[in-house]
């Protein structure tokens, strides 16, 4: 059995919350860019996602959680 949970999660740091999240969890992707392009990419991601992820003065991470129950049969 598997259940999907929608877990919108507020990001700390107000306006800088999404940028901080991107730098933490997207580090391998951002490190592949030239240093002088990273800020432009972060700004572009904020612009592209603002309509869906900026709510009431905060960024919300659009997390999903799966709960899985497995049963072993012999």
C-alpha positions as CSV (number, residue, x, y, z in Angstrom):
1,X,0.0,0.0,0.0
2,X,1.2,3.5,-0.8
3,X,-0.2,6.9,0.2
4,X,0.8,10.3,-1.3
5,X,0.8,13.3,1.0
6,X,1.0,16.9,-0.2
7,X,3.3,18.7,2.3
8,X,3.7,22.4,1.3
9,X,6.5,23.5,3.6
10,X,7.3,27.2,4.4
11,X,10.9,28.1,3.7
12,X,12.7,30.3,6.3
13,X,14.4,33.6,5.4
14,X,11.5,35.4,3.8
15,X,12.3,36.7,0.3
16,X,15.6,34.8,0.3
17,X,14.0,31.5,1.3
18,X,13.9,29.9,-2.1
19,X,17.4,31.1,-3.0
20,X,18.7,29.5,0.2
21,X,16.8,26.3,-0.5
22,X,18.2,26.2,-4.1
23,X,21.8,26.7,-2.9
24,X,21.4,23.9,-0.3
25,X,19.6,21.2,-2.3
26,X,20.6,22.3,-5.8
27,X,24.2,22.7,-5.0
28,X,25.4,20.0,-7.5
29,X,23.5,21.6,-10.3
30,X,24.5,25.2,-9.4
31,X,28.2,24.2,-9.0
32,X,28.2,23.1,-12.6
33,X,27.5,26.7,-13.7
34,X,30.1,29.4,-14.0
35,X,30.2,31.4,-10.8
36,X,29.0,34.6,-12.5
37,X,25.8,32.8,-13.7
38,X,24.6,31.3,-10.5
39,X,22.8,34.4,-9.2
40,X,21.1,34.9,-12.5
41,X,19.8,31.3,-12.5
42,X,18.5,31.6,-9.0
43,X,16.7,34.9,-9.8
44,X,15.2,33.3,-12.9
45,X,14.0,30.3,-10.9
46,X,12.4,32.7,-8.4
47,X,10.6,34.5,-11.2
48,X,9.4,31.3,-12.9
49,X,8.0,29.9,-9.6
50,X,6.7,33.0,-7.8
51,X,3.1,32.5,-9.1
52,X,2.9,29.1,-7.5
53,X,5.3,29.0,-4.6
54,X,5.1,32.5,-3.1
55,X,2.2,32.8,-0.7
56,X,1.4,35.3,2.0
57,X,4.9,36.7,2.2
58,X,6.8,33.4,2.2
59,X,8.1,30.7,-0.2
60,X,6.5,27.3,0.1
61,X,8.5,24.2,-1.0
62,X,6.1,22.0,-2.9
63,X,7.1,18.8,-1.1
64,X,5.4,15.4,-1.5
65,X,5.8,12.5,0.9
66,X,5.1,8.9,0.1
67,X,4.2,6.4,2.8
68,X,4.8,2.8,1.8
69,X,3.8,-0.3,3.7
70,X,5.4,-3.5,2.6
71,X,4.5,-7.0,3.6
72,X,6.9,-9.9,3.1
73,X,5.3,-13.1,2.0
74,X,7.1,-16.4,2.2
